[in-house]
């Protein structure tokens, strides 16, 4: 019998005023990285996930409801009201 354990996820909210935000910009806005250059390298190395899948496109557009993950932390894109 296989047991699957899901850990409770507490995503960090990243609020945006626009329709979408690019992945590398979202990482900077969330203070997950110090610079866009750092984000670029980490994304290209496959260290970042978008909606649960590895993503190597730094210009990937994220919309409210999308999630990205980095270093065991999940970030949730939300629309600022």
SERO-4910 file (N, C-alpha, C, O; in steps of 0.05 Angstrom, whole numbers):
BEGIN
 pado doro    nc1    nc2    nc3   cac1   cac2   cac3    cc1    cc2    cc3    oc1    oc2    oc3
  Unk    A     17    -24      0      0      0      0     18     25      0     36     27     16
  Unk    A     12     43    -18     28     68    -21     13     90     -6    -11     95    -11
  Unk    A     27    104     11     16    126     25     28    152     15     52    155     13
  Unk    A     10    171      8     19    197     -2     13    218     19     -9    221     28
  Unk    A     34    232     27     31    252     48     34    279     34     54    285     21
  Unk    A     13    295     37     14    322     26     19    342     49      5    341     70
  Unk    A     38    359     45     43    379     66     25    403     62     18    410     39
  Unk    A     17    415     84      0    438     82     16    461     70     38    467     80
  Unk    A      5    474     50     19    495     36      8    522     45    -16    526     45
  Unk    A     26    540     52     18    567     59     32    586     39     55    595     44
  Unk    A     20    591     16     33    607     -4     36    637      4     19    647     19
  Unk    A     57    649     -5     61    678      0     46    692    -23     49    686    -46
  Unk    A     29    711    -16     13    726    -36     31    747    -49     45    762    -36
  Unk    A     29    748    -76     43    769    -91     22    784   -107     11    773   -127
  Unk    A     15    808    -98     -6    823   -110      4    840   -134     25    853   -132
  Unk    A    -12    840   -155     -5    855   -179    -28    873   -187    -51    867   -182
  Unk    A    -21    896   -199    -41    915   -209    -48    912   -239    -67    923   -249
  Unk    A    -32    895   -252    -34    892   -281    -48    865   -287    -54    849   -269
  Unk    A    -52    860   -313    -66    836   -321    -48    811   -316    -58    790   -308
  Unk    A    -22    814   -319     -3    793   -315     24    804   -306     28    828   -307
  Unk    A     42    786   -297     69    794   -290     88    772   -300     81    748   -300
  Unk    A    111    780   -310    130    760   -319    143    746   -295    146    758   -274
  Unk    A    150    721   -299    160    705   -277    184    718   -263    184    720   -238
  Unk    A    204    727   -278    227    739   -265    220    764   -249    231    769   -228
  Unk    A    200    780   -259    191    803   -244    176    796   -219    178    809   -198
  Unk    A    160    774   -221    145    764   -197    165    755   -176    160    760   -152
  Unk    A    186    743   -184    206    734   -164    219    758   -150    224    757   -126
  Unk    A    225    779   -165    236    803   -153    215    816   -134    222    824   -112
  Unk    A    190    819   -144    169    831   -128    165    816   -102    159    829    -81
  Unk    A    167    790   -102    163    773    -78    187    773    -60    187    760    -39
  Unk    A    209    786    -68    234    786    -54    246    758    -51    259    751    -31
  Unk    A    240    741    -71    251    714    -72    280    715    -82    296    696    -76
  Unk    A    287    736    -97    314    739   -107    322    769   -104    305    786    -99
  Unk    A    348    774   -106    358    801   -103    357    817   -129    353    842   -128
  Unk    A    359    803   -152    360    818   -177    348    802   -200    343    778   -198
  Unk    A    342    816   -222    332    802   -245    352    783   -257    344    762   -268
  Unk    A    377    790   -255    398    772   -265    399    746   -250    403    725   -262
  Unk    A    396    747   -224    395    723   -207    371    706   -215    373    682   -217
  Unk    A    348    719   -218    323    705   -226    327    691   -253    319    668   -256
  Unk    A    339    705   -272    344    694   -299    360    668   -297    352    648   -309
  Unk    A    381    668   -282    398    644   -279    383    621   -266    384    599   -276
  Unk    A    369    627   -244    355    606   -230    333    594   -247    329    569   -246
  Unk    A    319    610   -262    298    600   -279    309    583   -301    299    561   -306
  Unk    A    331    593   -314    343    577   -336    355    551   -326    357    532   -342
  Unk    A    363    550   -301    373    525   -290    351    505   -281    356    483   -273
  Unk    A    326    514   -284    303    496   -277    297    495   -248    285    475   -239
  Unk    A    306    514   -232    302    514   -203    275    526   -195    269    527   -171
  Unk    A    259    535   -214    234    548   -208    211    532   -221    213    523   -243
  Unk    A    189    530   -206    165    516   -217    143    536   -221    141    556   -206
  Unk    A    126    531   -241    102    547   -245     79    527   -246     78    509   -262
  Unk    A     60    531   -228     37    514   -226     45    484   -224     32    467   -235
  Unk    A     66    479   -209     75    452   -203     94    440   -223    102    417   -219
  Unk    A    100    453   -244    118    442   -265    143    460   -268    140    485   -267
  Unk    A    166    448   -273    190    463   -277    187    482   -301    175    474   -321
  Unk    A    196    506   -298    194    526   -319    221    539   -324    234    548   -305
  Unk    A    229    540   -349    255    552   -356    251    577   -373    270    587   -385
  Unk    A    227    588   -375    221    612   -390    219    636   -371    199    638   -356
  Unk    A    239    653   -370    238    675   -351    217    695   -358    207    710   -340
  Unk    A    208    697   -383    187    715   -391    159    703   -389    140    715   -398
  Unk    A    157    680   -376    131    666   -373    111    686   -359    117    697   -339
  Unk    A     88    689   -371     68    707   -360     52    692   -339     41    670   -343
  Unk    A     50    705   -315     35    694   -293     10    712   -289     12    737   -288
  Unk    A    -13    700   -286    -38    714   -282    -48    708   -253    -40    688   -241
  Unk    A    -66    725   -243    -77    719   -217    -88    690   -215   -102    680   -233
  Unk    A    -80    676   -194    -87    648   -191    -64    629   -197    -64    606   -188
  Unk    A    -45    639   -212    -21    623   -218     -3    622   -193     -3    640   -176
  Unk    A     13    601   -192     32    597   -169     60    592   -181     63    579   -201
  Unk    A     80    602   -167    107    594   -173    121    585   -148    115    595   -126
  Unk    A    140    567   -151    154    557   -128    184    559   -131    195    557   -153
  Unk    A    197    565   -108    226    568   -108    236    563    -80    225    574    -61
  Unk    A    256    546    -77    268    539    -51    247    532    -30    247    543     -8
  Unk    A    230    512    -37    210    502    -18    190    522     -9    177    519     12
  Unk    A    186    544    -24    166    564    -17    148    567    -42    158    568    -64
  Unk    A    123    570    -37    104    574    -59     93    603    -57     88    613    -36
  Unk    A     90    615    -80     80    643    -83     55    642   -100     55    629   -121
  Unk    A     35    657    -91      9    658   -105      5    686   -117      6    706   -102
  Unk    A      1    688   -143     -5    713   -156    -34    721   -151    -52    705   -156
  Unk    A    -38    745   -140    -65    754   -134    -69    782   -147    -50    797   -151
  Unk    A    -94    789   -153   -100    815   -164   -105    834   -140   -120    828   -122
  Unk    A    -91    857   -141    -95    877   -121   -122    890   -125   -129    898   -147
  Unk    A   -138    892   -104   -164    904   -107   -165    933    -98   -186    946   -100
***
